Amino acid sequence: MKNLTLDQATQILQGAMKAARAANYKPMGIVVLDASGQLVSFVREDGASMFRFDIARGKAWGAVGMGASSRTLAERAKDNPNFFVALSATAEGKFLPQPGAVLIKDASGHILGSAGASGGTGDEDELICMAGIQAAGLVAG
């Protein structure tokens, strides 16, 4: 399996920030994790609150850990809230099943990691992550 590179992560962050600025969203925090949930890179735009890293990482960590977008996880949590509360506690607060993170895949569909954002609505966060992943020539999932 191919690994996510720092260069790819940087391209994802740049593409996501470009999309956020083009849409005039609030200042964002954007995180890129590898397939094992480890931080590859993070950016916090000027004016973004101190919570942006933790929220973006929690969304992205849950996505890569469960192999599904954080939007999908939020939907699943509605039907099984006790499991997701227990999962969040087990993950020591690193798991946040809220829209705003998507998987990063290569052209073959292999999961390379995830990107998560915080600063806008869940939809806005998700859109900029997808834009960043596509800007890096990868597939958002």
LOFIMI-804607 format. One record per atom (N, C-alpha, C): residue in three letters; atom name; x, y, z. Coordinates in steps of 0.1 Angstrom, whole numbers. Each point is the difference from the previous one (the first is absolute). Layout:
BEGIN
ALA CA X Y Z
...
This chain:
BEGIN
MET N 8 -12 0
MET CA -8 12 0
MET C 9 12 0
LYS N -4 10 -8
LYS CA 7 13 -1
LYS C -2 8 13
ASN N 10 8 4
ASN CA -2 9 11
ASN C -2 14 -4
LEU N -7 7 8
LEU CA -3 14 -2
LEU C 13 8 3
THR N 4 9 -9
THR CA 12 7 2
THR C -3 14 5
LEU N 11 6 6
LEU CA -1 14 5
LEU C -4 9 -11
ASP N 6 -2 -12
ASP CA -3 9 -12
ASP C -15 -1 -3
GLN N -6 -12 0
GLN CA -14 -2 -3
GLN C -8 7 11
ALA N 4 -2 12
ALA CA -8 7 11
ALA C 1 15 -1
THR N 11 5 -4
THR CA 1 15 -2
THR C -9 4 -11
GLN N 0 -7 -11
GLN CA -9 3 -11
GLN C -15 0 4
ILE N -3 -10 8
ILE CA -14 -1 6
ILE C -3 13 8
LEU N 9 3 9
LEU CA -3 12 8
LEU C -1 13 -8
GLN N 9 1 -10
GLN CA 0 12 -8
GLN C -13 1 -8
GLY N -4 -11 -6
GLY CA -13 -1 -8
GLY C -12 3 9
ALA N 0 -5 12
ALA CA -11 2 9
ALA C -1 15 4
MET N 12 5 3
MET CA 0 15 4
MET C -5 8 -11
LYS N 4 -3 -12
LYS CA -4 8 -12
LYS C -15 -1 -2
ALA N -6 -12 2
ALA CA -14 -1 -1
ALA C -7 8 11
ALA N 5 -1 12
ALA CA -6 8 11
ALA C 0 15 -3
ARG N 11 5 -5
ARG CA 1 14 -2
ARG C -9 4 -12
ALA N 0 -8 -10
ALA CA -9 3 -12
ALA C -14 0 4
ALA N -4 -8 10
ALA CA -14 0 4
ALA C -3 10 12
ASN N 11 7 4
ASN CA -1 9 11
ASN C -5 -6 13
TYR N 4 -12 3
TYR CA -3 -6 12
TYR C 8 6 12
LYS N -5 -3 12
LYS CA 7 5 12
LYS C 14 -7 0
PRO N 10 6 8
PRO CA 13 -6 1
PRO C 0 -15 4
MET N 7 -8 -7
MET CA 0 -15 2
MET C 12 -5 7
GLY N -2 -12 5
GLY CA 11 -9 4
GLY C -2 -12 -8
ILE N 11 -5 -6
ILE CA -1 -12 -9
ILE C 11 -9 4
VAL N -3 -13 1
VAL CA 9 -10 4
VAL C 1 -11 -11
VAL N 12 -6 -2
VAL CA 1 -12 -8
VAL C 7 -10 8
LEU N -6 -12 1
LEU CA 5 -12 7
LEU C 3 -11 -10
ASP N 10 -8 4
ASP CA 3 -12 -9
ASP C -9 -11 4
ALA N 2 -11 -7
ALA CA -10 -12 2
ALA C 0 -5 14
SER N 10 2 8
SER CA 0 -5 14
SER C -4 11 10
GLY N -6 11 -6
GLY CA -5 11 9
GLY C 10 9 5
GLN N 13 -1 -5
GLN CA 10 9 5
GLN C 0 13 -8
LEU N 3 11 7
LEU CA 0 13 -6
LEU C 11 1 -11
VAL N -3 4 -12
VAL CA 9 3 -10
VAL C 3 15 -1
SER N -12 8 0
SER CA 2 14 0
SER C -13 7 4
PHE N 1 13 5
PHE CA -11 7 5
PHE C 2 15 -3
VAL N -10 7 -3
VAL CA 1 14 -2
VAL C -12 7 7
ARG N 3 11 7
ARG CA -11 8 7
ARG C 1 14 -6
GLU N -10 4 -7
GLU CA 0 13 -6
GLU C -1 11 11
ASP N 5 12 -4
ASP CA 0 11 9
ASP C -15 3 4
GLY N -2 1 13
GLY CA -13 3 5
GLY C -8 -12 4
ALA N 5 -12 -3
ALA CA -7 -12 4
ALA C 1 -2 15
SER N -10 -6 6
SER CA 0 -2 15
SER C 10 -11 4
MET N 2 -1 12
MET CA 10 -10 6
MET C -6 -14 -1
PHE N -13 -1 -2
PHE CA -6 -14 -1
PHE C 1 -6 -13
ARG N 4 7 -10
ARG CA 0 -5 -14
ARG C 8 -13 -2
PHE N 12 -1 6
PHE CA 9 -12 -1
PHE C -7 -12 5
ASP N -5 1 13
ASP CA -6 -12 6
ASP C -12 -4 -7
ILE N -9 9 -4
ILE CA -12 -4 -7
ILE C 3 -6 -14
ALA N 9 6 -8
ALA CA 4 -5 -13
ALA C 6 -14 1
ARG N 9 -1 10
ARG CA 7 -13 2
ARG C -10 -11 5
GLY N -10 4 8
GLY CA -10 -10 5
GLY C -8 -5 -11
LYS N -4 9 -9
LYS CA -8 -5 -12
LYS C 8 -9 -9
ALA N 13 5 -3
ALA CA 8 -8 -9
ALA C 4 -13 6
TRP N 3 -1 13
TRP CA 5 -12 7
TRP C -12 -10 0
GLY N -12 4 2
GLY CA -11 -9 0
GLY C -2 -6 -14
ALA N 1 9 -10
ALA CA -2 -4 -14
ALA C 10 -11 -4
VAL N 13 3 2
VAL CA 10 -10 -4
VAL C -1 -13 9
GLY N -3 2 12
GLY CA -1 -12 9
GLY C -12 -9 -3
MET N -11 6 -5
MET CA -12 -8 -3
MET C -1 -3 -15
GLY N 9 6 -8
GLY CA -1 -2 -14
GLY C -12 6 -7
ALA N -5 11 5
ALA CA -11 7 -6
ALA C 0 15 3
SER N -6 8 -8
SER CA 0 14 2
SER C -7 3 14
SER N 4 12 6
SER CA -6 3 12
SER C -15 3 -1
ARG N -5 4 -12
ARG CA -14 1 -2
ARG C -7 -13 1
THR N 6 -11 -6
THR CA -6 -13 1
THR C 0 -4 15
LEU N 10 3 7
LEU CA 1 -4 14
LEU C -11 7 8
ALA N -2 13 -3
ALA CA -10 8 7
ALA C -14 -7 -2
GLU N -3 -4 -12
GLU CA -12 -7 -3
GLU C -1 -13 7
ARG N 10 -8 1
ARG CA 0 -13 7
ARG C -2 3 15
ALA N 6 11 5
ALA CA -2 2 14
ALA C -14 3 5
LYS N -8 4 -10
LYS CA -14 3 3
LYS C -8 -13 4
ASP N 4 -11 -7
ASP CA -6 -13 2
ASP C 6 -8 12
ASN N 12 4 4
ASN CA 7 -8 10
ASN C 8 9 9
PRO N -7 10 7
PRO CA 7 10 8
PRO C 9 -6 11
ASN N -4 -10 6
ASN CA 8 -6 11
ASN C 13 -4 -4
PHE N 1 -7 -12
PHE CA 12 -5 -5
PHE C 10 12 -3
PHE N -6 10 -6
PHE CA 9 12 -4
PHE C 4 8 12
VAL N -8 1 11
VAL CA 5 6 12
VAL C 11 -8 6
ALA N -2 -14 0
ALA CA 11 -9 6
ALA C 12 1 -9
LEU N -1 1 -13
LEU CA 11 1 -9
LEU C 8 13 3
SER N -7 11 2
SER CA 6 12 2
SER C 8 0 14
ALA N -6 -6 10
ALA CA 7 -2 13
ALA C 12 -9 -2
THR N -1 -11 -7
THR CA 11 -9 -2
THR C 11 7 -7
ALA N -3 9 -9
ALA CA 10 7 -8
ALA C 6 12 7
GLU N -4 1 13
GLU CA 5 11 8
GLU C -2 14 -6
GLY N -12 2 -6
GLY CA -4 12 -5
GLY C 5 3 -14
LYS N 7 -9 -7
LYS CA 6 3 -13
LYS C -10 -3 -11
PHE N -12 -5 3
PHE CA -10 -5 -10
PHE C -12 10 1
LEU N -3 6 -12
LEU CA -11 9 -1
LEU C -8 -2 -12
PRO N -11 -7 1
PRO CA -9 -4 -11
PRO C -9 11 -5
GLN N 6 11 -5
GLN CA -7 11 -6
GLN C 4 3 -14
PRO N -8 5 -9
PRO CA 4 3 -13
PRO C 12 9 -1
GLY N 9 -2 -9
GLY CA 11 9 -2
GLY C 13 -7 -3
ALA N 0 -13 -1
ALA CA 12 -8 -4
ALA C -3 -11 -10
VAL N 9 -2 -9
VAL CA -1 -10 -10
VAL C 13 -8 -1
LEU N -2 -12 -6
LEU CA 12 -9 -2
LEU C 8 5 -12
ILE N 13 -2 0
ILE CA 9 3 -11
ILE C 3 -14 -6
LYS N -3 -2 -13
LYS CA 3 -12 -7
LYS C 8 2 -12
ASP N 7 -10 -4
ASP CA 8 0 -13
ASP C -10 -4 -11
ALA N 5 0 -12
ALA CA -8 -4 -12
ALA C -6 -14 1
SER N 7 -9 7
SER CA -4 -14 2
SER C -10 -2 11
GLY N -3 11 7
GLY CA -10 -1 11
GLY C 6 -3 14
HIS N 14 -1 1
HIS CA 6 -3 12
HIS C 0 13 9
ILE N -4 -2 13
ILE CA 0 11 9
ILE C 14 4 4
LEU N 3 13 -3
LEU CA 13 5 4
LEU C 0 8 13
GLY N -12 5 4
GLY CA -2 8 12
GLY C -13 7 -1
SER N 0 11 7
SER CA -13 8 0
SER C 4 15 2
ALA N -9 8 -4
ALA CA 1 15 2
ALA C -13 4 8
GLY N 2 9 9
GLY CA -11 5 8
GLY C 2 15 2
ALA N -11 7 1
ALA CA 0 15 2
ALA C -9 4 10
SER N 2 12 6
SER CA -9 6 9
SER C 1 15 -1
GLY N -11 6 1
GLY CA -1 15 -1
GLY C -13 4 -7
GLY N -6 -8 -8
GLY CA -12 3 -7
GLY C -11 -10 5
THR N -10 -1 -8
THR CA -10 -10 2
THR C 6 -14 -4
GLY N -6 -11 4
GLY CA 5 -13 -4
GLY C 1 -1 -15
ASP N -10 5 -7
ASP CA 0 0 -14
ASP C 12 8 -6
GLU N 2 12 5
GLU CA 11 8 -5
GLU C 14 -7 3
ASP N 1 -5 12
ASP CA 12 -7 4
ASP C 3 -12 -10
GLU N -10 -8 -2
GLU CA 1 -11 -9
GLU C 3 4 -14
LEU N -6 11 -5
LEU CA 2 4 -14
LEU C 15 5 -2
ILE N 6 7 10
ILE CA 13 4 -2
ILE C 10 -12 0
CYS N -3 -10 9
CYS CA 9 -12 0
CYS C -1 -7 -13
MET N -11 -1 -6
MET CA -2 -7 -13
MET C 8 8 -11
ALA N -1 13 1
ALA CA 7 9 -10
ALA C 15 -2 1
GLY N 5 0 12
GLY CA 14 -2 3
GLY C 5 -13 -5
ILE N -7 -11 3
ILE CA 4 -13 -5
ILE C 0 -1 -15
GLN N -10 6 -6
GLN CA -1 0 -15
GLN C 12 8 -6
ALA N 3 11 7
ALA CA 11 9 -5
ALA C 13 -8 1
ALA N 1 -9 9
ALA CA 13 -8 1
ALA C 0 -12 -10
GLY N -11 -1 -8
GLY CA 0 -11 -9
GLY C -4 -14 6
LEU N -7 1 11
LEU CA -4 -12 7
LEU C -15 -1 0
VAL N -6 -10 6
VAL CA -14 -3 0
VAL C -5 2 14
ALA N -11 8 1
ALA CA -7 2 13
ALA C -11 -10 2
GLY N 0 -6 11
GLY CA -10 -10 3
GLY C -7 0 13
